[in-house]
Amino acid sequence: MKPLLGYLFLALGISFGIASNSLAKISEGFTKLTPSVLCILFMCITMFSIAKAMHALPVGFAYATYSGLTVTGVVLFAVLKLNQVPNIYGIVGIILIIVGVIMVNYLGRLN
């Protein structure tokens, strides 16, 4: 598989990861049927996409990028939709996650 296809699967995994984690909150502990079913379905799509991305990209790079950007996306969802604004330590932590993803992407390449 070509790396470009790996990046596309990675982007798909990140998008569905953000959606599935956001739906986990909306499902209210899996008590609402539709968001619960969508959460599980989206998580399956997420894992499939990440597995395909790891086929073309290094595992550490793919998973670090997926996890960092998914966490950041879920925090952004919480701020925009749920009015859950993190305190200064949370903001610094998210910035450090983003910096870590950038470092892994640009400085942490395998030979």
For each residue, the residues with C-beta under 8 A, 3 or more apart:
1: 5 6 52 55 56
2: 5 6 56
3: 6 7 56 57
4: 7 8
5: 1 2 8 9 52 56
6: 1 2 3 9 10 52 53 54 55 56 57 62
7: 3 4 10 11 53 57
8: 4 5 11 12
9: 5 6 12 13 49 50 52 53 56
10: 6 7 13 14 49 50 53 57 62 65 66
11: 7 8 14 15
12: 8 9 15 16 45 49
13: 9 10 16 17 45 46 47 49 50 53 66
14: 10 11 17 18 65 66 69 70 73
15: 11 12 18 19
16: 12 13 19 20 42 43 45 46 49
17: 13 14 20 21 42 43 46 50 66 70 73
18: 14 15 21 22 70 73 74 77
19: 15 16 22 23 38 42
20: 16 17 23 24 38 39 40 42 43 45 46
21: 17 18 24 25 70 74 77
22: 18 19 25 26 74 77 81
23: 19 20 26 27 35 36 38 39 42
24: 20 21 27 39
25: 21 22 28 78 82
26: 22 23 32 35
27: 23 24 30 31 32 35 36 39
28: 25 31 32 35
29:
30: 27 36 39
31: 27 28 36
32: 26 27 28 35 36
33: 36 37
34: 37 38
35: 23 26 27 28 32 38 39
36: 23 27 30 31 32 33 39 40
37: 33 34 40 41
38: 19 20 23 34 35 41 42
39: 20 23 24 27 30 35 36 42 43
40: 20 36 37 43 44
41: 37 38 44 45
42: 16 17 19 20 23 38 39 45 46
43: 16 17 20 39 40 46 47
44: 40 41 47 48
45: 12 13 16 20 41 42 48 49
46: 13 16 17 20 42 43 49 50
47: 13 43 44 50 51
48: 44 45 51 52
49: 9 10 12 13 16 45 46 52 53
50: 9 10 13 17 46 47 53 54 62 63 66
51: 47 48 54 55
52: 1 5 6 9 48 49 55 56
53: 6 7 9 10 13 49 50 56 57 62 66
54: 6 50 51 57 59 62 63
55: 1 6 51 52
56: 1 2 3 5 6 9 52 53
57: 3 6 7 10 53 54 61 62
58: 61 62 110
59: 54 62 63
60: 63 64 104 108
61: 57 58 64 65 104 105 108 109 110
62: 6 10 50 53 54 57 58 59 65 66
63: 50 54 59 60 66 67
64: 60 61 67 68 100 101 104 108
65: 10 14 61 62 68 69 101 104 105
66: 10 13 14 17 50 53 62 63 69 70
67: 63 64 70 71
68: 64 65 71 72 97 98 100 101 104
69: 14 65 66 72 73 101
70: 14 17 18 21 66 67 73 74
71: 67 68 74 75 94 97
72: 68 69 75 76 94 97 98
73: 14 17 18 69 70 76 77
74: 18 21 22 70 71 77 78
75: 71 72 78 79 86 90 94
76: 72 73 79 80
77: 18 21 22 73 74 80 81 82
78: 25 74 75 81 82 84
79: 75 76 82 83 84 85 86
80: 76 77
81: 22 77 78
82: 25 77 78 79
83: 79
84: 78 79
85: 79
86: 75 79 89 90 91 93 94
87: 90 91
88: 91 92
89: 86 92 93
90: 75 86 87 93 94
91: 86 87 88 94 95
92: 88 89 95 96
93: 86 89 90 96 97
94: 71 72 75 86 90 91 97 98
95: 91 92 98 99
96: 92 93 99 100
97: 68 71 72 93 94 100 101
98: 68 72 94 95 101 102
99: 95 96 102 103
100: 64 68 96 97 103 104
101: 64 65 68 69 97 98 104 105
102: 98 99 105 106
103: 99 100 106 107 108
104: 60 61 64 65 68 100 101 107 108
105: 61 65 101 102 108
106: 102 103 109
107: 103 104
108: 60 61 64 103 104 105
109: 61 106
110: 58 61
111:
